[in-house]
Amino acid sequence: LEYYEESIKIKEISLPPTHPNLASSYNNIGSVYDNMGEYSKALGYYEKSLKIREISLPPTHPNLATSYNNIGGVYKNMGEYSKAL
C-alpha cells in the first residue's frame, strides 16, 4: 500500500486527471484495501478508477469490465449480493 500510494502521488502530479494510468493505480490501491477487508475504502478507489476509465476508454474496453468486476467483488465480500449482481 505504501508503494502504491507513493506511485499515485507522482502520477497525480505528472499526468492529467483522466489518464488511464491513474485509473490503474487507483485500482491497485482498491485491491489492497479489498484484500485487507476495508471494503468501503476499496469501493472508493475502484469507483474512482471506473470514472476515469469511463472518460478515457471506449465503452467496450476490457479495463472497464475489470472495474465493474472489482466493484461487484467488493459488494459480494460485503454480503450485498444484489448489488454485486
Backbone bond lengths (Angstrom), bond angles and torsions (degrees), N, CA, C in turn:
res aa  C-N    CA-C-N  psi(-1)  N-CA   C-N-CA  omega(-1)  CA-C   N-CA-C  phi
1 L - - - 1.454 - - 1.532 110.48 -
2 E 1.295 116.29 -42.28 1.462 120.35 -179.36 1.532 111.37 -58.52
3 Y 1.316 117.01 -43.25 1.457 120.69 -178.56 1.528 111.63 -72.59
4 Y 1.323 117.49 -37.43 1.462 120.67 175.77 1.530 110.59 -62.90
5 E 1.315 116.52 -41.36 1.463 120.02 179.63 1.525 111.49 -66.49
6 E 1.317 117.37 -37.84 1.467 120.67 176.99 1.529 109.75 -65.67
7 S 1.313 116.01 -40.42 1.453 121.42 178.13 1.529 111.25 -61.38
8 I 1.320 116.55 -44.18 1.463 120.12 -178.26 1.530 111.14 -66.39
9 K 1.311 117.54 -34.87 1.470 120.00 177.38 1.525 110.69 -59.83
10 I 1.313 115.53 -44.04 1.474 120.39 -179.79 1.529 110.00 -66.47
11 K 1.316 116.62 -44.94 1.464 120.17 -178.22 1.525 112.18 -66.47
12 E 1.327 117.37 -36.00 1.463 120.03 178.51 1.531 111.74 -64.22
13 I 1.317 116.73 -29.43 1.464 121.49 178.54 1.527 110.60 -81.01
14 S 1.314 116.69 -40.95 1.462 120.25 -169.42 1.533 115.25 -95.50
15 L 1.325 118.33 -13.19 1.461 120.67 -177.04 1.527 111.15 -118.83
16 P 1.336 116.71 155.48 1.465 118.37 173.50 1.533 109.98 -66.49
17 P 1.330 117.62 154.63 1.471 120.60 -172.97 1.526 115.38 -65.50
18 T 1.319 118.15 -12.18 1.467 120.01 178.63 1.531 112.35 -110.63
19 H 1.304 116.77 19.19 1.468 120.40 -179.61 1.533 110.36 -71.86
20 P 1.341 118.10 134.71 1.474 120.50 -179.42 1.531 114.69 -58.42
21 N 1.325 117.68 -27.45 1.471 118.92 177.99 1.521 112.02 -65.91
22 L 1.317 116.72 -31.45 1.469 119.98 174.86 1.522 109.47 -65.21
23 A 1.327 116.05 -41.80 1.463 119.99 178.84 1.525 110.79 -59.49
24 S 1.309 116.85 -41.43 1.474 120.37 178.77 1.522 111.44 -63.31
25 S 1.317 116.40 -40.44 1.467 119.84 179.15 1.523 111.60 -67.09
26 Y 1.338 117.07 -42.90 1.461 119.67 175.98 1.528 110.79 -61.07
27 N 1.321 115.68 -38.86 1.461 120.09 178.06 1.531 110.87 -62.06
28 N 1.322 116.66 -42.71 1.471 120.56 179.73 1.526 111.43 -62.00
29 I 1.314 116.73 -42.87 1.463 120.49 178.87 1.522 109.72 -65.52
30 G 1.334 116.56 -41.62 1.462 120.16 176.11 1.511 112.01 -58.15
31 S 1.314 116.45 -40.20 1.465 121.26 179.56 1.532 111.77 -62.75
32 V 1.324 116.26 -40.64 1.470 119.96 178.67 1.529 109.83 -62.97
33 Y 1.343 116.20 -47.92 1.462 119.02 179.46 1.523 111.89 -63.37
34 D 1.317 117.09 -36.54 1.462 121.03 176.45 1.522 110.26 -60.74
35 N 1.322 116.63 -46.68 1.471 121.19 179.47 1.526 112.47 -66.01
36 M 1.323 116.56 -26.78 1.466 120.93 178.48 1.532 111.71 -83.63
37 G 1.331 116.52 -6.74 1.458 120.13 -178.98 1.516 113.60 83.16
38 E 1.319 117.77 11.29 1.463 122.07 177.96 1.524 107.83 -95.53
39 Y 1.324 114.42 76.35 1.456 121.51 -167.80 1.518 114.09 -68.16
40 S 1.307 119.02 -36.10 1.465 119.27 -179.62 1.527 110.58 -66.48
41 K 1.329 117.31 -38.36 1.462 120.32 176.42 1.527 110.26 -66.93
42 A 1.330 116.13 -42.77 1.464 120.70 178.97 1.521 110.06 -59.01
43 L 1.309 116.30 -46.19 1.456 121.55 -179.12 1.529 111.09 -59.97
44 G 1.306 117.22 -42.35 1.459 121.05 178.64 1.519 112.55 -59.72
45 Y 1.319 116.21 -44.48 1.466 119.70 179.64 1.521 111.47 -71.07
46 Y 1.324 117.84 -39.52 1.465 120.17 177.23 1.522 111.11 -63.62
47 E 1.321 117.53 -38.97 1.467 120.47 179.18 1.530 111.14 -68.95
48 K 1.319 116.88 -36.32 1.460 121.07 176.07 1.537 109.86 -62.61
49 S 1.313 115.26 -43.04 1.451 120.97 177.84 1.527 110.76 -62.41
50 L 1.318 116.79 -44.85 1.462 121.31 -179.82 1.524 111.30 -60.77
51 K 1.320 118.06 -44.08 1.469 121.38 -179.22 1.527 111.23 -58.88
52 I 1.310 116.18 -43.39 1.470 119.94 178.74 1.518 110.09 -65.13
53 R 1.324 116.50 -44.91 1.462 120.07 -178.89 1.529 111.90 -64.43
54 E 1.323 117.07 -36.09 1.465 119.61 177.88 1.529 111.38 -63.59
55 I 1.325 116.25 -33.07 1.469 121.12 -179.67 1.524 111.59 -80.45
56 S 1.321 116.49 -41.60 1.464 120.31 -168.07 1.526 115.20 -96.70
57 L 1.322 117.94 -12.93 1.463 120.19 -175.93 1.530 111.21 -119.59
58 P 1.333 116.71 155.98 1.463 118.91 174.87 1.532 110.42 -66.28
59 P 1.336 117.96 154.13 1.470 121.15 -173.21 1.528 115.62 -63.71
60 T 1.310 117.84 -13.54 1.470 119.91 179.18 1.532 112.40 -107.69
61 H 1.310 116.92 15.09 1.468 120.48 -178.79 1.526 109.97 -70.61
62 P 1.338 117.69 136.48 1.474 120.74 -179.23 1.521 114.93 -59.05
63 N 1.333 118.24 -27.50 1.467 119.20 179.66 1.525 112.07 -67.24
64 L 1.332 117.11 -27.23 1.468 119.53 173.45 1.525 109.74 -64.72
65 A 1.323 115.99 -41.97 1.463 120.10 177.65 1.525 110.56 -61.19
66 T 1.315 116.42 -38.89 1.468 120.46 177.71 1.521 110.62 -61.12
67 S 1.323 116.73 -43.44 1.465 120.05 179.24 1.526 111.19 -61.70
68 Y 1.327 116.14 -48.01 1.471 119.24 179.08 1.531 111.10 -61.33
69 N 1.312 116.23 -39.61 1.468 120.82 179.23 1.529 111.01 -63.21
70 N 1.327 116.54 -43.45 1.466 120.29 -179.02 1.524 111.65 -65.55
71 I 1.330 116.22 -41.91 1.466 119.87 178.40 1.524 109.76 -64.12
72 G 1.325 117.07 -42.61 1.459 120.41 176.08 1.516 112.08 -59.98
73 G 1.325 116.52 -39.18 1.463 120.54 178.64 1.517 112.88 -62.96
74 V 1.321 116.76 -38.54 1.467 120.16 178.42 1.530 109.73 -64.89
75 Y 1.336 116.49 -45.90 1.467 119.10 178.88 1.530 110.85 -61.88
76 K 1.328 116.67 -36.59 1.478 119.86 176.29 1.523 109.93 -63.15
77 N 1.322 116.68 -45.67 1.466 120.82 179.72 1.525 112.04 -62.28
78 M 1.340 115.84 -29.29 1.456 120.62 179.05 1.538 111.97 -83.51
79 G 1.335 116.20 -3.77 1.454 120.55 -179.01 1.523 113.62 81.28
80 E 1.334 117.43 11.36 1.455 122.24 178.97 1.531 108.09 -96.73
81 Y 1.329 114.71 74.44 1.461 120.94 -169.95 1.531 113.30 -67.61
82 S 1.323 118.55 -34.10 1.462 119.61 179.67 1.527 110.72 -67.62
83 K 1.325 117.84 -35.11 1.466 120.95 175.86 1.530 110.12 -71.09
84 A 1.313 116.37 -37.12 1.460 119.77 178.01 1.516 110.82 -60.10
85 L 1.317 116.39 -40.45 1.462 120.13 177.83 1.509 111.13 -63.83
